[in-house]
C-alpha cells in the first residue's frame, strides 16, 4: 500500500473548527503549540503587519515551523473569510501516530523553500553586477540559501557551552 500524501485525508478523523473572518489562527510571537490544516476558506499570512502570502488551498498547514523549530511564531495567520480547519493540539503525538503526515508536511515545507529559493535566485540575477547597495542582494541570498541551523547542544560535561544542570 502506497503512503498517503494527502494531509486532508490524514486528518479526516480530526474534529473541524470554524473560524470567522478576521480571527487569528496563529499570532506572531506566540509560543509553539497547535498546528492547523485548512479545510476551506482563505488565510493571509503576515509579518509585522505586512501580508506576504495568501493561502486558500485545502490541506495547507499552519504552525508547523514554530512547532518543529520550538520557537515563537514568526508570522500571523489570519482568516480573511470564514474558514474551516482541523486543529492539531499535540503535533508530536499526531506525527508519531501518522508518520505519513510527517512526510506530507515535509514535502509541503520543502516545496515552499524551493519556491522561495527560486525567487531569491531570480532577484540575485536581476541585481548582479550593480555597484550600489542593491549589489548586496547576492550576499544576502547566499546567506539565506546556505543557512544551516546551529548544531544541537548536548548539555553534557563534554560540551561546556551546552545548557546542563549540575546534579
Secondary structure, DSSP 8 states (H G I E B T S, - for coil): ------HHHHTTTS-EEEE-TT-EEE-TT--S--EEEEEES-EEEEETTEEEEEE-STT-EESHHHHHHTS--SSEEEESS-EEEEEES-HHHHHHH-HHHHHHHHHHHHHHHHHHHHHHHHHHHHHTT--SGGGGHHHHHHHHHT---------STT-TTS-----
